[in-house]
């Protein structure tokens, strides 16, 4: 694995996750109470024996830089690293990244400094657990120029992904980017032989969706980026299928693109299930993050049902149901929180210095239903937050509604008695 460099794409402006990306890069959005989205990709790399990792960013990258520097430190006698490459003006280019391929192209001088044979290119906004060694071993065994990780999906999902076609030999022969015409994808359906080969039901109607995970041979990546094509999924891969050996690595585990508010919300709440599809309780493949040295949470008289409580929380006589409670959260007595994500706070508030605004956290007798409360929010006593009877998408004062989910942005102040 020392011959492989991992490159994680930090994404663009993160408009689909707004307002969670208003003040931070998409990979820096908190996940599961105490992690950041980027921790998933980095942990998958580390658990796979990959120790050379670059993260490409360009928007709101300060908090992401701070998190990476605090979380991923290696000893002085190791060549291991997790480094950030932010968009910059250079003699080779003075523009923002125009796409995933362009982002890699603008940083190739760094990627070629060491004699890596393979380049693993990953997305920074996905929730999954994969051993990349299996992907790389198949890539080498098949003699592929490029390999893609694909996920079998049902017919009703094909419009959300790039759809691949391959045989039992895994060689990709066809590609359609997010097909809108359902009739045109029938020929892309996985064959009975391929379904049998991966242990699926031969009668299932499944299609191979691209996961946005690629392996390139060194010279192939160099040649592919000599063109002015901007994006791997839209441009490089469809072009390469015609004249290169492009192989599919079929992944059968849990995988979720959490690049939208709805997907992010549902993926977080799914973690509260008794036996979730994705679990952080995996001793053989842990998820790493910033060690914060916070005290254990204090819970006094609260009732909890399917709740994740992170470090450093203080929860009084409240009712929490199917919710994720982030680090340093303060939830006062009488509060009811259902189907919600409370992201917590960046610091402990030792006392109110401004009596004109509520204390940080959730005030007394609040009702919060189907909402995401971002960090450092101040929710006053008696506030009611619920999407019931409201528009599916709305921009309000100090709150937003996306896909029927209320999002209270970072550092927002909701005065006592306010109804949303």
Helices and strands as residue ranges (DSSP letters): E 4-9, G 15-17, G 26-28, E 30-31, E 35-36, H 38-47, E 52-57, H 62-71, E 81-86, H 100-106, H 108-111, E 118-123, E 126-128, H 132-141, E 146-154, G 155-160, E 162-166, E 172-177, G 182-188, H 192-197, E 206-217, H 218-224, I 232-236, H 237-243, E 246-251, E 255-257, H 261-270, E 298-299, E 303-309, E 314-315, E 319-325, E 330-331, E 336-338, E 341-342, E 361-362, E 367-369, E 371-373, E 378-379, E 384-385, E 394-395, E 400-402, E 405-408, E 413-414
